[in-house]
Amino acid sequence: MTKKLPEKSGIPEACPHCGTKLSPWQQVLLATDRALVCRECWYRIILDVNPEPQKKDSEKLQNKGN
């Protein structure tokens, strides 16, 4: 049985589907691209990204004048 490894800063150390350990290089790719496919089980590992809310044009103009 596979056990879950602790996550550092939201980047998993193993595939959440099959438990295969991700290499340090795969972890770097996952941290930058936010998506990776496991080589063992072909599971898509996609990290959630919370985008910052976009400002309206009127707010941009007000901030530009200050």
N, C-alpha and C positions, 0 to 999 in steps of 0.2 A: 504494500500500500504506500502511496506517495504522500508525503506530508508537505504542507504549505510552508514556504520559506518566508521570513519577514521581508516586507517591502521597504526600500529606502526611497524616500521622496516620491512615492507613487510609482516607481519603476519596479515591476516584478522581477524576481531573480529566476523564476521558472514559469513555464507555460501554465496558465490557469486551467487548461483543458486536460493535458496529459501529464504535466509535472516535470517535463524535460527541462533540465537546467539551461538557462540562456547564457551564452558566452558574454564576456564583458563587452565585446564589440557589438553584439546584438542588443545589449542593454543601452549602449550609446546610440545606436540607430533608433531604438524605440523612444529614447528620450528626445531626440531631435525630430524625427518624422511622426511620432505619436501613433505609428501603426507598424506592425510586423507580422509576418506569417511564420508560424512554427515549422521548422524543417521536419519534425517527427510526425506530427499529425495534421499538418496543413491548416491549423486553426488560426483565424485572424485575430491577433491581439491588437485591440484599438483602445487607446487611452482617451478618456473624456477630456475635452478642452472647453473651459468656460470662457467664451470670448467676452471682452469688455463691451458694455453697451455703447453703441455708436451715438455720438452727439448729433443733435439736429443742426441744420445749417444756421439757424438764428443764434444758437448757443455759441457756435464757432465764431460768428461775427462779433458777438459781444465780448468773447475772450480775446479776440484779435485786437480790439480797440484798447484794451487795458494794458 
